[in-house]
Amino acid sequence: MTADRTPKVSPDVLVAHLEGESVLLHLGSKEYFRLNDTGAAIWKALERGLDEADIVAELTQDFDVDADTAAAELRRTLGELKERGLLAS
């Protein structure tokens, strides 16, 4: 993923950041989603407009994980967020 294809948070999502997790509400579907600490870190990075490389760097810095594992987790999480309509197209 390149910087010009940075995933964007959908404007249809409200978020509450809690201790160690984030809770998302999709306004269209009225569905709630709970993100664990890793998912919450990814979501916060998306809110700040970081690209994939910067998010991977943050994950390796904040969690005990290597870059390959962080990148795989990021791709998996982005796929799930997009599938649920939580990321803008």
N, C-alpha and C positions, 0 to 999 in steps of 0.2 A: 504494500500500500504506500502510495506516495503522499507527500504533504498536501497536494491539491485534492486528494481523495480521503482526507481525514474524516472519519465517521462523525456525524453530527447527532446530538441529542434531539429527539423529536419534540416539537413544541407542544404536543399533546400529552406530555408526561410531566407530572409533578413528582418531586422527590423530597424525602425527609432523610437526612443523614443522622444516624443514631450511633451509639457506642458499638463499634465493630461491625456495623452493617448499614445498608441503605434500604429504604422501602420506596418503591416506585408505584405510582398510580397512573395507568393509562386512561386518560379522560374519555376517550372514545368507547372503549370496551368496558370501562369501570373495573378492570382487573387490577389487583395488587400483585406486586412481585417483590420478593425479598432477596437482596444480594448479600452474600457473606463478605468478609473483610477484603478478599481479593477482588470480588466483583465491585464492591464499593469503591476501592482504589481506582479501578478501571473507569467506573462511571464518573468519578470526580475529575480524572484526567481528561475524559471526553468533554466534560463541562468547561474545562479550561482550554479546550481546543487543541490538545496535544495530538501529534501524529503517532502512528504505530511504533516507530523507533523510540520516541521519547517515552511512551507508555511502558515499553519493555524495559528501558533503562530505569524508570522509577520502580517497576516491580522487582527488578534485581536488587535495587538499593534498599527497598523497604521490606522485602521478604527474603527468606533464605532459599533462593532459587536461582538457577543459572539462566542465561539468556534464551537458550533453546526451549526450556520448559516454560519460561515466561511468555515467549512468543506463541507457543502452542496454546497456552491457557487464554491468552488474549484473543487469538483467532476463534477459539471455541466460544468464548464469552460474547464476542462481537456477533458471531453467527446466531447465537440464542437471542440476543437483544434485538437483532434485525428481524428474526423470525417472529418475534412477539410484537413487532411494530413499535419498539421503543427507540429505534434510531430512525432518523429522517432518511429518505431515499436519495 
